[in-house]
Amino acid sequence: MKGNAFAASMIAIALGTGALQAADRSMQPIPSDPVETSSGRVAGTALASGVKAYLGVPFAAPPTGDLRWAPPKPSHWTGIFNADRKGPACIQVLRPHDINHYFGEEATGEDCLSLNLWTNAKAGEKRPVVVFLYGGGFTIGSSGMANYDGEAMAKAGAVFVNFNYRVGALGFLAHPELTKEQGGASGNYGLMDQTLALQWVRDNIAKFGGDPDKVVIMGQSAGAGSVAAQVLAPAARGLFRAAVMSSGCNLRGAKPTLADAEKIGLAFQEKMGAKSLSEMRAMAADRILATQSESQLGLSVSGVRINGPIVDGRVLPQQAADAVAGGNYARVPMIASFNEDDMAFGFEALTGARTVADYQAGAQKLFGADAAAFLKLYPAKTDADVRSAARRAAQDANLAASARACAVDTAAQGVNVFIDEYARRHPYIPGVKLADQDTATVGAYHTADIPYWFGTQDAYNSIRPTRQWTEWDRTLSKQMMEALLALANTGSPDTPAMPWKAWSAKNDTLVWFGDKVETVKLNVAGQTWLAAHKPAASAQPPRLSRPRD
């Protein structure tokens, strides 16, 4: 019976996959269209669920020609823009077809500054709004990925928006000639794209049934770093009422300065063999892409590393810690989220251990004479204990610590920060193969929480069957989605189904999303010790090459 049931489930998943791949991609008119926006009139497409989708809407003029490496300009058009398909991703390397985050081919190009919007509301309804910023290490990422779609969120009562922003060298290159041209600052073009998209949402979301005063911005990984940048950016003040940072919340880390970034820009120009800025602007985008380093998607391209956001004196006037200490940031409620098996920078010697002996050897490698003290705080008595002890230590030194730091640093200024840890392992089909994951052992990996926040779990079966979602997975997703809606509506993710209180010195806890939902205490003793005992630099291997989006 079990074998027959499994076979039947595989047939059902395969039929669903085929239906998705063969779906009607023609435009289905919405009777109330066109919608008059600040850019022009736009007509969307009606989905079978009844949700209205407005896909690929340009929020900025194409950043090409003299607008390559320039602040974005608002878009304008005459006539009616048919928003029935997603726009191209901003220039980046393409994805292998056998990885976890492959949902079909996407076009790429420099004319990429578009947004997608899903709504089940009428103009003036004032629904809560969720805006998502993708991650990808600031060199890859796309709003077109199916796990970032907003149909389920719209059905749940939100107006959902995501958008593209420039990445890599095209998004973050600083250069002395650009600084001179642009009045004393350069770089951070991707962040300016994000702010302009948020301004478009502020100006137009009411036309789609959203409330401009109930906008939550959310990002994961580099998207979380982008959200943090918007929290710090003066130009983004008043464009959102709450912020969610998944993997992770960092309001302490120092960023390169404009002077640092300009040196990288000059090195980039030299590697390209260009004599001037005008020559760089005339070169084909694939030449630029081939010049920057890339270590994701199975690649190892040795080029000039573009570091992402910088303190440029314009978009980001101050280092994050200084801005927070001086109260120079958006004091909005925040969710600081991380995953149980998230990035484990510097702790791979422990997280790769399978036996107690390996774990103890890893501790000795990382902490030397202090290994005994570490093992007392994070003991592993049996081989079965090793995995959980190693993961706990890795997160207490990294994203769990930064989540708590966000709460500690902002609490004195009256900012409510809500902390969570996502720990639910996806229910993989036994034996399924993914090039960038060992599905037999992978835990709550980096980005694993996203399909639960947005109700996009079925996207992971759209190309090939990979998961057997259970009733609990659907229930957990529903509760997490309701928390986002509550945050947008009230400024707090606390709901009857999932109580969630803000961090405080008296409530030093997080909400744990696993095989159940519960409130647990943060490991302050372990975090404090690890902060004072950094792993030996020589023990830190190169960063992982799997996607960070």
N, C-alpha and C positions, 0 to 999 in steps of 0.2 A: 504493500500500500504506500509506504513511504516513497519508494522509487517511482510509482505511478504518479503520486502527487507532485513530486519534484519535476517529472517530465511534463506534467500538465502546466506547472508554473512556468517552465521554460517556454512552452508553446505560447502561453498567454503573453509573456514578456516579448517574445519574438514578434507576435502579431501586433503588439502595441508599437514595437520599434518600426515595423513596416508601415503602420498607419501614420506614424510621425514623419517618416521619410517621404511618404507619398502624399502628404497633406497638400491641400489646395493652397497655392502660394499667390493666387490672384487677389487683387484688391477687392474687398467687400465694403461697399460704401456705407458710411454712417449718416443716417438721415439728417442729423443736426449740423453736419459739417457744411461749409468750412468754419474753422475757429479763427477768429481775428486775433493775431498775436502782435507783439511789438516788432517782430521781424517781417510779418506778412501773413496772409491767409494760409491755413494748413488743413488738409483733409487726411484723416487716418483710415484705418481698416478695422472692420468689426470681426472679432474672433468668435469661434463657435460657442465659447462660454458666455458670450454677451459682453465681454470686456472690450473696451475700445482701445486700440493700440495706435500710437502715433510714433512711427519708427523712422530713424535717420533724419530727424529735424535739425537743420543747420542752426547752431546758436552763434556761430562766428563765421566770418569770411574765411575762405581758404588761406591757410598760412603758407603761401607760396610766393615766389618772386621776392620783392622787398619785404614781405611779411614773414619770410622764413627767418627765424630768430628775431622775432619782434612781438610785442604785446598783441594779443588777439583783438580784432575789431568786430563789433556786433554785426550780425548778418541782416540783410534786407533783400526782399524780392518783391516782384510784382506778380500778379496772377495768383494761382493756387498751387502750393507745394503738395505733391502727393506723397504722404509719409507712410508708405505701405511696406517698406523694407529697411532693414538696418543699414547704416552707412559703413564704409570701410574702416577698419582699424587703423590707427596711426602707424606709420612705418616701423616695422619690427621684424625679427626673424619669424619664420613660419613654424608651425607645430607638427611634430611627428603624429601619425595617425593612430599609434598604439599606446598613447599615454592616457592618464586619467582625465585630464582636461582637454580632450579633443571632442568637439561637438559639431564637426563639419568644417569645411573650408570657409575662410573669410577673406574677402578682398582687403587689401591694405593700400594705403596711399597717404600723401601729405594733405590732401583735401579730406580731412577726417574729423573735423570738429562738429560732431552732431550728437544729438541726444535721443533717447527713447523714452516714451511715456506711456504708462498703462493706467486706465481709469475706468471705474464702473459708476461714475458720478455724473451729475449734470452741473452746468455752470452755476456757481453760487452756493453749492452744498457745504463747502468748507470742511472737506474731509482732511484727515491727517495726511501728511506728505512724508515719504521716505525717499531720500536721494542717496544712491550708492556710488562710491568711488572705488574702482578696481585696484588691485595690487599688481605685483609683478616685478618688484625690485627696481621700479622706475625705468625699466628698459623693455618690458613686454606688458601685455594686458589689453583687454578690449571689452567694451560694454556690450558687444554682440554675442558674448558667450552665453549659452542657454542657461547655465546655472545662475546667471545674474538677471534673468527675466523677471518681470513684475506682474504677470497675469494672476498668479495666486495671491499676491499681496493686494492687488486691486479687488479681487473677489472677497478678500477678507475685510475690505473697507478703507484701504489706503489709496492714495494716488502715488504711484511709484515711478521714479525717474532714475535713469543712469545715463552716463555720457562718456565720450572719449576725451582724453587729454593727451597732449604730445609727450612722448617718452624718449629716453635715450638722449643722444646728442641733439636731436631736433627739439627736444623739450627742455633741456637744462644746460646747454652750452653757454658759458660766459666767455667774453673775449674783450680785450681792451678797445678794439674798434667798435664793438657793440655798445660798450659802456659809454664811449664818447658820443655815439650816435643817439643813444637813448637817455641822455641827461644824467649820467652818473651811476647807472646800474645796468646789469645785464644778467642773463640766466633766468631761471625760475619761470620759463614760459609755460610749462605744464601746470604750475600752480596758478598762473594768471588765467589759463584756460578754465580751470576749475572754478575760480571766482566768477568769471563771466557767465559760466553755465548756471551757477547759483543765482546770479543776478537775473538771468532769464527766467528761472523758476520763480523768483520773487515777483517779477513783473507780470507773469503770464499764468501762473498755476491756478488762479481763481477761475479762469476761463474753462479749465478742465475739471472743476469741482473741488479743487484743493484749497486749503487755508494757508496763505503765505505766512501767517504767524504761528503755524504748527509744522514747521519743516524740521525734520531730523536728518542730519547727514551721517552716513555710515561708510566706513572703509575697512578693508582687510589688508594686513601686511603693509606694503607700500601705500595702499589706500588708507590704512590707519595713519601712516605717517603724513599722508596728504590731509586727512581730517585734522590732525594735530596742527599742521601748517595753517589750515584755514582758521582754526581756533586762535592762532597767534597773529594772523594777518589782519592789519587794520582795515584793509579794503573789504574784508568779508564780514565785518561787524554788522549785526542785525539781519543777516541773511539766513539764520537758522536758530532754533530755540533749544536744540540739544545735539549732542555729538556721540557717536558710537565708534570705538576703536577696537577692532578685533585683531589680535596678534601684531602689535600691541599698542598700548598707551604709553607714549614716551614724551614727557615734557621736561626732561633733564638733559638729554643727549646733545652734545655740541655738534654743530654743522660747520662745514668749510666756510671760510669767508670769501668775499668777492675777490680779494687779491689771490687767494689760493686757487679759486676756480678759473680766474683769468690765465694763470700759468698753465692749467690743464688745457684751456682753450687754445693757447699758443702751441702747445705740444700737439694738439689735435690738428691744427692747421698745418704744421710741419709734416705730420704723418700723411696728410692728404696730398701734400705737394702743391698747395695753393699759395699764391703770392699775396692774396688780399682777401678781404671779406667778400668783395664782389665776385671773385672767382669761386669762393666756397658756396655762395648762393646760386651760382650757375651750374654747379656740379649736380649730377644725378643723385637721387636720394639713396640708391643702393651703394654708391661709393661711400657715403656718409655712414651708412649702416655697417659696412665692412670695416670701417676704421675704428669703431668703438668695440671695447671688450664685451664679451657675453659668455656667461657660464651657466645659463639656464637651458632647458629644453634639450639636454644632452650635448650641448655645444661647449667647446673650449676655444674661444676666439681670443687671441692675445692682441688686443688693441689698446687704445687709450681709454681708461676707465672714466666714465661720466658718473659723478657721485650723486646725482639727484639734487634735491633742494639745497640752497645755500643761504647764508645770511648776507643778503645783497644790499641792505640799507633801504630797500624800497618795499618789496613784497614782505620780506621778513627783516624788520629793522634791528632786532636783537636776538641773541642766543635765547633758546627756550627757557632755560633756568632763570635768566635775568628778567625776561618778560613776565614769567609767572611770579617771581618774587616781588616785582613791582606792580603787580596787578594789571599789566598791560596785555590782556588777552580777553577773549570772549568768555565771560563767567556764566556758562550754561551748564545744565546737568550733563553728565557724561556716563557712558558705560565703558568700562575697561575690561576687555574680554581676552581670554587666551585659551588654548587647547592643551589637553593633557600631554599629547605627543607633539607639541609644537616645536619650532626651531630650538635646537639645543646647542647654541654656540659655545664651543670650548669643552663640551661635556661628552663628546662622541666616544671617548675611551670608556665611559660608564654606560651610556645608552646602547652601545654595541655589545656589552657583556651578556653572556648567557648563563654563566655559572658563578658561584660565590667566589671562586678563586680568580676568575677574570675580573669580577667587580672589585675585589680587594686590590688586585694589581692595577686596575684603572685608577683607583683612589690614590695609590702610592705614586703613580705617574703624574697625577694632577696636583697633589697636595704635599708630596714628600713627607717630611717629618710631622706634618699636621694630619696625615691620613687617618690616624687612630681617632682623632677628635671628629673628623668628618664621619667615619663609620659609626661612631656613637650616635650622631644626630640622624644618620640615614642608614640604619642597619639592614643587612640582608642575611638572614640566618639560613635560608635554604635557596636553592636555585630558583624556586618559584617566586621568591621575594625580590629577585634581582631587578626585574623589569620595572616594577612599580617604584622601588627605591631610587633607581637611576633616573626615571622620568620625573619623579618628585623633586629630586635635587636639581636637575637641569632646569626645570621651570622656576624653582625658587631662586635660582641664580639669574634668571633671565626674565621671561615675560610675566611671571607671577610677581616678581619683585617690582618690575616697572609699573604694573597695574596698581599695586598698593602705593607706590611712590606718587602716582598721579593723584590718588585720593589724599594722601598725607599732605602733599604740597599745596593743594587747593582748598582743603577743608577749612583752614583758618580764614579764608575769604568768602566763606558761605556757599561754596560750590558743592553740590551733591554728586558723588561718584559712586556708581553701582558696579560691583566687581562680579564677574562670573568666570567659571572654568567649564569648558565643554569637554566631555570625556566619553561620549557615546561612540563606540566603534561601529562603522558602517557594516551592515549585514551583507557581506560579499557572497556571491554565488560560489560554492566550493570549486576550487580549481581554476577560477577565472584568472587570466594573465593580463597584467598591465605593465608596460615597460618601465615605469617610474615608481612602481610600488610592489612590494611583496604582500599580496593580499592575504596570505596566510598569517602574517605576523603584524601588519601595519595596525597602528592604533588610531587614536583621535588625532589625525595628522593635521599639518598646517593647511588651512582652508576647509577642513572637514565640517565645520559648523555652518558654512554658508548655505547649503541647501535646506537646512533646518530653519534658519532665519527667514528665508524667502519662499519656502514651500516648493522648491525646484528639484526635489529628489528624483523625479522621473526623468530629468535631463540626463542622468547618469546611465539610463538604459536606452537613450535615443539613437545611439549609433550601434551599440552592441549590448547584450544583456550583461550587467556586472553586479547588480544588487538585487536582493530580495527584501524589499522594505516591509517592515512589520507594522502592526497596529500601534505599537509603542513609538516607533519612529514618526508616524503621522501625528500622534498625540503630542510628542515632544515638539515637533515642528509647529503645531498649532499654538502651543503655549508660548514658544519663543516669538512667533509672529505677533501674538497678542501683546507681548511685552513691548515690542517695538511700537505698536499702535498706541499703547498706553503712554509710552514715553513722549510720542508726538502730541498726544491729546492733553496730557497733564504735566509733563516734565518728570514723570516717574514711571519706571517699568513695572511697578508693583501691581499685581492683579490678584483676584480671588483664587484663581487656579494655581498661581505661582507667586507667593509672597516674596517680596524682594525689597530689602531695606538698604538705604544708603550706608556707605562705610562711615564709621566714626571711631574715635578712640575706644568707645564703649562697645561698639559693634564691629569688631575687627574680623569680619567674615566675608565670605563670598557665597554665591549660589552655584551649586554644582549640577551640571546637566550631564547625567550619565544614564545608567539603566533605571534610574529614578531621579527625581529632582529633590535636592535637600540643601540646607544651609550648613556650611562647615566653617570652621575657624581657619584663618590664614596661619601659616607656619612662620611666625615672626622670628622665633629663635633661630631656625634654620636660615632664613633669609639674611638675618643680621650677621651670622657667622660667615656665610658665603660672600657677603659683600666685603668682608674684611680679609678674605682668603681667596683671592682670584687664582684660577688655574694657571700653571706655568705656561707662558706664551709658547714655548717650544712644544708643548703638548697639544696645541690646538691645530687640528688638521685643516685643510682648505674647506671653505664653505661648500655645502651641498649644491649639486647642479640641478636638482629637480625644480620644477616651476614654483614660483612664490606668488601665485595668483589663484 
